[in-house]
């Protein structure tokens, strides 16, 4: 089964058989060699959050680690702020995101380390692997979220 350009599919991240996060993606290309998706600024996605019955760790990484360990997350809405083209190839443990600012100026590249994607009935599934690479249009790059730097 392949998706047609313009169709909206769902990207789900799953941890221990529970949906961790989910977002809609617009199909640009679905071919045997690669999948391209458009994620426009303003897209509302579902992200994990601390349930209201207990204190929130208060900081992003601490919250994520706490939720992954406890497995009790709830979902809240989050608005995506930069338009992105996602480039995925079967078997790759990363996706490349090319991003643009609202002005149309290119924002840069983001290499999102993630499990290789698999197709589902509604789109694709792949779990984020936390550490990412950020690169500018002139190809200067650095690790994002690297605690050692
Ligand atoms: Mg990531």
py3Dmol code that shows the C-alpha trace and the ligand (Angstrom):
import py3Dmol

protein = """\
ATOM      1  CA  UNK A   1       0.000   0.000   0.000  1.00  0.00           C
ATOM      2  CA  UNK A   2       1.314   3.424  -0.886  1.00  0.00           C
ATOM      3  CA  UNK A   3       0.009   6.877  -0.035  1.00  0.00           C
ATOM      4  CA  UNK A   4      -0.855   9.460  -2.662  1.00  0.00           C
ATOM      5  CA  UNK A   5       0.559  13.005  -2.616  1.00  0.00           C
ATOM      6  CA  UNK A   6      -1.706  15.262  -0.578  1.00  0.00           C
ATOM      7  CA  UNK A   7      -3.081  12.516   1.627  1.00  0.00           C
ATOM      8  CA  UNK A   8      -2.824  13.123   5.366  1.00  0.00           C
ATOM      9  CA  UNK A   9      -1.398  10.276   7.413  1.00  0.00           C
ATOM     10  CA  UNK A  10      -0.468   9.903  11.065  1.00  0.00           C
ATOM     11  CA  UNK A  11       3.026   9.537  12.439  1.00  0.00           C
ATOM     12  CA  UNK A  12       2.903   7.740  15.762  1.00  0.00           C
ATOM     13  CA  UNK A  13       5.669   7.241  18.257  1.00  0.00           C
ATOM     14  CA  UNK A  14       5.066   4.209  20.454  1.00  0.00           C
ATOM     15  CA  UNK A  15       6.771   3.256  23.701  1.00  0.00           C
ATOM     16  CA  UNK A  16       5.936  -0.047  25.399  1.00  0.00           C
ATOM     17  CA  UNK A  17       2.797  -0.504  23.320  1.00  0.00           C
ATOM     18  CA  UNK A  18       1.401   2.959  24.158  1.00  0.00           C
ATOM     19  CA  UNK A  19       1.250   5.930  21.810  1.00  0.00           C
ATOM     20  CA  UNK A  20       3.852   8.369  23.082  1.00  0.00           C
ATOM     21  CA  UNK A  21       3.207  11.153  20.548  1.00  0.00           C
ATOM     22  CA  UNK A  22       1.321  11.604  17.296  1.00  0.00           C
ATOM     23  CA  UNK A  23       1.096  14.143  14.521  1.00  0.00           C
ATOM     24  CA  UNK A  24      -0.493  14.468  11.096  1.00  0.00           C
ATOM     25  CA  UNK A  25       1.768  14.590   8.042  1.00  0.00           C
ATOM     26  CA  UNK A  26       0.918  15.490   4.456  1.00  0.00           C
ATOM     27  CA  UNK A  27       2.273  12.973   1.957  1.00  0.00           C
ATOM     28  CA  UNK A  28       4.556  14.505  -0.679  1.00  0.00           C
ATOM     29  CA  UNK A  29       6.038  11.302  -2.082  1.00  0.00           C
ATOM     30  CA  UNK A  30       5.746   7.641  -1.223  1.00  0.00           C
ATOM     31  CA  UNK A  31       8.130   5.516  -3.254  1.00  0.00           C
ATOM     32  CA  UNK A  32      10.132   2.349  -2.516  1.00  0.00           C
ATOM     33  CA  UNK A  33      13.306   4.406  -1.943  1.00  0.00           C
ATOM     34  CA  UNK A  34      11.992   7.227   0.218  1.00  0.00           C
ATOM     35  CA  UNK A  35       9.022   8.897   1.831  1.00  0.00           C
ATOM     36  CA  UNK A  36       8.600  12.666   1.888  1.00  0.00           C
ATOM     37  CA  UNK A  37       6.138  14.390   4.193  1.00  0.00           C
ATOM     38  CA  UNK A  38       5.153  18.017   4.719  1.00  0.00           C
ATOM     39  CA  UNK A  39       4.620  19.246   8.266  1.00  0.00           C
ATOM     40  CA  UNK A  40       3.468  22.862   8.090  1.00  0.00           C
ATOM     41  CA  UNK A  41       3.921  25.364  10.893  1.00  0.00           C
ATOM     42  CA  UNK A  42       0.751  25.516  12.966  1.00  0.00           C
ATOM     43  CA  UNK A  43       0.176  21.762  12.896  1.00  0.00           C
ATOM     44  CA  UNK A  44      -1.251  20.570  16.189  1.00  0.00           C
ATOM     45  CA  UNK A  45       0.351  17.396  17.490  1.00  0.00           C
ATOM     46  CA  UNK A  46      -0.178  15.297  20.583  1.00  0.00           C
ATOM     47  CA  UNK A  47       2.722  15.158  23.009  1.00  0.00           C
ATOM     48  CA  UNK A  48       3.160  13.301  26.308  1.00  0.00           C
ATOM     49  CA  UNK A  49       2.736  15.158  29.573  1.00  0.00           C
ATOM     50  CA  UNK A  50       2.765  14.502  33.286  1.00  0.00           C
ATOM     51  CA  UNK A  51      -0.671  13.438  34.583  1.00  0.00           C
ATOM     52  CA  UNK A  52      -2.327  16.035  36.831  1.00  0.00           C
ATOM     53  CA  UNK A  53      -2.408  13.839  39.964  1.00  0.00           C
ATOM     54  CA  UNK A  54       1.355  14.134  40.586  1.00  0.00           C
ATOM     55  CA  UNK A  55       4.045  16.867  40.468  1.00  0.00           C
ATOM     56  CA  UNK A  56       5.632  17.662  37.109  1.00  0.00           C
ATOM     57  CA  UNK A  57       9.462  17.474  36.980  1.00  0.00           C
ATOM     58  CA  UNK A  58       9.320  20.909  35.407  1.00  0.00           C
ATOM     59  CA  UNK A  59      12.009  20.532  32.765  1.00  0.00           C
ATOM     60  CA  UNK A  60      11.862  18.873  29.351  1.00  0.00           C
ATOM     61  CA  UNK A  61      14.459  16.121  29.601  1.00  0.00           C
ATOM     62  CA  UNK A  62      13.598  15.321  33.212  1.00  0.00           C
ATOM     63  CA  UNK A  63       9.922  15.093  32.285  1.00  0.00           C
ATOM     64  CA  UNK A  64      10.586  12.785  29.325  1.00  0.00           C
ATOM     65  CA  UNK A  65      12.771  10.439  31.367  1.00  0.00           C
ATOM     66  CA  UNK A  66      10.227  10.386  34.179  1.00  0.00           C
ATOM     67  CA  UNK A  67       7.345   9.610  31.816  1.00  0.00           C
ATOM     68  CA  UNK A  68       9.264   6.916  29.944  1.00  0.00           C
ATOM     69  CA  UNK A  69      10.088   5.197  33.234  1.00  0.00           C
ATOM     70  CA  UNK A  70       6.602   5.476  34.758  1.00  0.00           C
ATOM     71  CA  UNK A  71       4.584   4.934  31.590  1.00  0.00           C
ATOM     72  CA  UNK A  72       1.695   7.056  32.881  1.00  0.00           C
ATOM     73  CA  UNK A  73       1.706   9.978  30.451  1.00  0.00           C
ATOM     74  CA  UNK A  74      -1.332  11.806  29.222  1.00  0.00           C
ATOM     75  CA  UNK A  75      -1.506  13.693  25.920  1.00  0.00           C
ATOM     76  CA  UNK A  76      -1.700  17.436  25.445  1.00  0.00           C
ATOM     77  CA  UNK A  77      -1.799  19.563  22.307  1.00  0.00           C
ATOM     78  CA  UNK A  78       1.358  21.259  21.063  1.00  0.00           C
ATOM     79  CA  UNK A  79       1.557  23.599  18.065  1.00  0.00           C
ATOM     80  CA  UNK A  80       4.457  22.927  15.668  1.00  0.00           C
ATOM     81  CA  UNK A  81       6.247  26.208  14.920  1.00  0.00           C
ATOM     82  CA  UNK A  82       8.396  25.699  11.785  1.00  0.00           C
ATOM     83  CA  UNK A  83       7.389  24.239   8.428  1.00  0.00           C
ATOM     84  CA  UNK A  84       9.319  21.056   7.684  1.00  0.00           C
ATOM     85  CA  UNK A  85       9.871  18.608   4.875  1.00  0.00           C
ATOM     86  CA  UNK A  86      10.590  15.155   6.291  1.00  0.00           C
ATOM     87  CA  UNK A  87      12.812  12.788   4.326  1.00  0.00           C
ATOM     88  CA  UNK A  88      12.774   9.149   5.380  1.00  0.00           C
ATOM     89  CA  UNK A  89      14.360   6.117   3.757  1.00  0.00           C
ATOM     90  CA  UNK A  90      13.384   2.541   4.598  1.00  0.00           C
ATOM     91  CA  UNK A  91      15.815   1.021   7.088  1.00  0.00           C
ATOM     92  CA  UNK A  92      17.416   4.306   8.153  1.00  0.00           C
ATOM     93  CA  UNK A  93      17.525   4.985  11.892  1.00  0.00           C
ATOM     94  CA  UNK A  94      17.042   8.699  11.303  1.00  0.00           C
ATOM     95  CA  UNK A  95      14.906  11.176   9.407  1.00  0.00           C
ATOM     96  CA  UNK A  96      16.132  14.413   7.834  1.00  0.00           C
ATOM     97  CA  UNK A  97      13.953  17.445   8.411  1.00  0.00           C
ATOM     98  CA  UNK A  98      14.460  20.497   6.172  1.00  0.00           C
ATOM     99  CA  UNK A  99      12.874  23.546   7.793  1.00  0.00           C
ATOM    100  CA  UNK A 100      11.692  26.981   6.679  1.00  0.00           C
ATOM    101  CA  UNK A 101      10.742  30.054   8.653  1.00  0.00           C
ATOM    102  CA  UNK A 102       7.371  31.755   8.032  1.00  0.00           C
ATOM    103  CA  UNK A 103       9.248  34.283   5.834  1.00  0.00           C
ATOM    104  CA  UNK A 104      10.247  31.458   3.478  1.00  0.00           C
ATOM    105  CA  UNK A 105      13.882  31.700   4.545  1.00  0.00           C
ATOM    106  CA  UNK A 106      15.488  28.308   5.027  1.00  0.00           C
ATOM    107  CA  UNK A 107      15.956  27.590   8.708  1.00  0.00           C
ATOM    108  CA  UNK A 108      18.261  24.592   8.443  1.00  0.00           C
ATOM    109  CA  UNK A 109      18.473  20.846   8.715  1.00  0.00           C
ATOM    110  CA  UNK A 110      17.627  18.542  11.565  1.00  0.00           C
ATOM    111  CA  UNK A 111      18.639  14.917  11.658  1.00  0.00           C
ATOM    112  CA  UNK A 112      16.172  13.247  13.961  1.00  0.00           C
ATOM    113  CA  UNK A 113      17.583   9.999  15.290  1.00  0.00           C
ATOM    114  CA  UNK A 114      14.697   7.556  15.439  1.00  0.00           C
ATOM    115  CA  UNK A 115      13.831   3.918  14.926  1.00  0.00           C
ATOM    116  CA  UNK A 116      13.487   2.911  11.303  1.00  0.00           C
ATOM    117  CA  UNK A 117       9.891   3.571  10.362  1.00  0.00           C
ATOM    118  CA  UNK A 118       7.287   0.955   9.700  1.00  0.00           C
ATOM    119  CA  UNK A 119       4.011   1.380   7.901  1.00  0.00           C
ATOM    120  CA  UNK A 120       0.736   1.174   9.793  1.00  0.00           C
ATOM    121  CA  UNK A 121      -2.884   1.214   8.669  1.00  0.00           C
ATOM    122  CA  UNK A 122      -3.015   4.994   9.177  1.00  0.00           C
ATOM    123  CA  UNK A 123       0.534   6.093   8.343  1.00  0.00           C
ATOM    124  CA  UNK A 124       3.903   5.342   9.875  1.00  0.00           C
ATOM    125  CA  UNK A 125       5.351   4.502  13.261  1.00  0.00           C
ATOM    126  CA  UNK A 126       8.834   5.167  14.652  1.00  0.00           C
ATOM    127  CA  UNK A 127      10.032   6.066  18.134  1.00  0.00           C
ATOM    128  CA  UNK A 128      12.243   9.087  18.675  1.00  0.00           C
ATOM    129  CA  UNK A 129      15.715   8.296  20.077  1.00  0.00           C
ATOM    130  CA  UNK A 130      16.223  11.617  21.911  1.00  0.00           C
ATOM    131  CA  UNK A 131      19.630  12.669  20.549  1.00  0.00           C
ATOM    132  CA  UNK A 132      19.520  14.732  17.347  1.00  0.00           C
ATOM    133  CA  UNK A 133      21.785  16.667  14.998  1.00  0.00           C
ATOM    134  CA  UNK A 134      21.125  20.289  14.036  1.00  0.00           C
ATOM    135  CA  UNK A 135      22.732  21.873  10.944  1.00  0.00           C
ATOM    136  CA  UNK A 136      22.555  25.328   9.421  1.00  0.00           C
ATOM    137  CA  UNK A 137      22.059  25.935   5.664  1.00  0.00           C
ATOM    138  CA  UNK A 138      25.850  26.473   5.372  1.00  0.00           C
ATOM    139  CA  UNK A 139      26.417  22.995   6.873  1.00  0.00           C
ATOM    140  CA  UNK A 140      27.677  23.866  10.330  1.00  0.00           C
ATOM    141  CA  UNK A 141      26.334  21.143  12.618  1.00  0.00           C
ATOM    142  CA  UNK A 142      26.197  20.155  16.285  1.00  0.00           C
ATOM    143  CA  UNK A 143      24.574  17.602  18.534  1.00  0.00           C
ATOM    144  CA  UNK A 144      21.335  18.722  20.106  1.00  0.00           C
ATOM    145  CA  UNK A 145      20.558  17.667  23.680  1.00  0.00           C
ATOM    146  CA  UNK A 146      24.061  16.261  24.230  1.00  0.00           C
ATOM    147  CA  UNK A 147      24.554  16.437  27.986  1.00  0.00           C
ATOM    148  CA  UNK A 148      28.352  16.277  27.624  1.00  0.00           C
ATOM    149  CA  UNK A 149      28.614  19.547  25.668  1.00  0.00           C
TER     150      UNK A 149
END
"""
ligand_1 = """\
1
MG
Mg 14.310 13.679 18.147
"""
view = py3Dmol.view(width=600, height=400)
view.addModel(protein, "pdb")
view.setStyle({"model": 0}, {"cartoon": {"style": "trace"}})
view.addModel(ligand_1, "xyz")
view.setStyle({"model": 1}, {"stick": {}})
view.zoomTo()
view.show()
